[in-house]
Amino acid sequence: MKILVKIYLKDLLRNKMLGLMVLLVPVIFYPLIYWGINQFLMVRAGFAESRTVTVDFYPAAGKYNTVEDSLTALKNIIAIRSLPEQSDNDHIYIKIDELDGLPYYTVRLDSSNSAHMQFYPLIEEKLLEYYGTQKNALISQSGYDPGYFSPFTIEPRNTEGDHEVMTKVLSLLIPLMSVISVIASVAAASVEITSGHSEDKTMETSLTVPAGREKIIIAKFITVVIYGMLSGVLNFIFLISFIITLFKTFLDAVASDIAGFDWAQVINLRIMSISFLALLLTSFFVAVIFVTASGFASKRKEGSIFVSPFSALLTYLPLVLVIPAVEPNIFIAAAPVLNISFTLKLLIENNSDWIFISETVLFSVLWIFFVYRFLFPFLLEEEVLLGYSGTSLIKKIKSKWSDGRNNKN
């Protein structure tokens, strides 16, 4: 079996088209993404400059009518005096009352409206300036000490430590992209080593070696795992380098944080060892699924089609990482691929939730056993092994399920 693994691995590494798909395409594709994002931001900036938003305001205290001058001073803002019941839902509405001799604002806006969210910080700044003007006028009229209007002493403190921006960015990018990179690499290798061999008519040759059918399949399986880990890591390095370059260009907050960031927080023996084990579990899990799914195809194109739905589902799950305020729980620990991504996120954030990590390892092992126990037997069938089954994994499972129910009846 060791000889078969070497043969299959050399075959994958020598495959120029596969290497182009897995390694070289990202090198070419990422700069295109960079250019596309740059063009998009330029177009978006131009579009934003020509965008207008209407603000309905109602000064319940008549002496604050002059707030209209502050609002209309903003570019692309149309200020209209309007009663609450007359305000359009598409407009930002501001009601101005009086509290302790100063203006008190009530603002209503649509948080799903990008224009409202874009212009509101500018409107808020003007309203605060107007409040400050009214406060200074009140101070000069009443003779109050300015400290009377500042009853709180606020001391800002960073509770998340230094470089929290960079830490948060990496805690999202590394788990998300590393898992997706491994999945993509395993998918490509699975198609090549199964349906690719069937298309090239080399699968029959493998059956002539003095090894059982099960050992041949396990050799393919191990080869896919090794190739997926190697190419996934390389692809991930290219991607992270590209993203850091992108952030340095477009995001000033991240760019300033990169300069003094201590990479030992992320690149250390503990995180690297646990991350390697986590990605290895992911690679094993998806390799069984992809090798089985693509084994039903006799051509590479068909293999890619059979693998696509599983690849899309497993790639989509890690995107849950970008949802704010998602906390580790038993449901996430049980979700394959997502649990690995979330564990890596916790490690990078230096949040060693060992209960969740233990649950993740347990469920990962259970998932690997499950797919090996129920999917691996399909690969031992000759029609699947040679790629002439004429069906897909999902149809085959349905057929087996129907046959089992009929036999029980």
BELMO-V198243 format. One record per pair of residues at least 24 apart in sequence whose C-alpha atoms are under 7 Angstrom apart, sorted by the first residue. I is the first residue (numbers start at 0). GAP is how many residues later the second one is. Records with the same first field share a line. If there is no record, write none. Layout:
BEGIN
I: GAP, GAP
END
This chain:
BEGIN
0: 214, 215, 218
3: 215
4: 214, 215, 218
7: 212, 215
8: 214
21: 163, 209
22: 208, 212
26: 211
29: 212
33: 212
50: 25
51: 24, 25
52: 24, 25, 38, 62
53: 24, 25, 37, 38
54: 24, 25, 36, 37, 38
55: 24, 25, 26, 31, 35, 36, 37, 38
56: 24, 25, 36, 37, 38
57: 24, 25, 36, 37, 38
58: 36, 37, 38
59: 35, 36, 37
60: 35, 36, 37
66: 63
69: 56
70: 52, 55
91: 24
101: 32, 33
102: 28
162: 94, 98
164: 89, 92
165: 88, 91, 92
166: 182
170: 174, 177, 178
171: 149, 150, 173
174: 166, 169, 170
175: 142, 143, 165
176: 59
177: 54, 58
178: 100, 162
179: 135
180: 51, 54, 55
181: 46, 47, 50, 101
182: 100, 103
184: 43, 46, 47
185: 38, 39, 42, 101
186: 103, 120
188: 35
189: 34, 100, 101, 104
190: 103, 109, 112, 113
191: 108
192: 27
193: 97, 100, 101
194: 99, 100, 102, 103, 104, 105, 108, 192
195: 103, 104
197: 100, 101, 188, 189
198: 99, 100, 101
202: 183
212: 167
213: 166
220: 66, 67, 70
223: 63
224: 58, 59, 62
227: 55
265: 82
270: 76
274: 69
277: 62
280: 83
281: 55
283: 84
284: 83
287: 83, 84
288: 82
291: 83, 84, 87
292: 99, 100
294: 84, 89, 90, 92
295: 88, 91, 92, 93, 95, 96, 97
296: 90, 91
297: 89, 90
305: 86
327: 28
328: 27
332: 26, 27, 30
333: 26, 29
335: 28
END
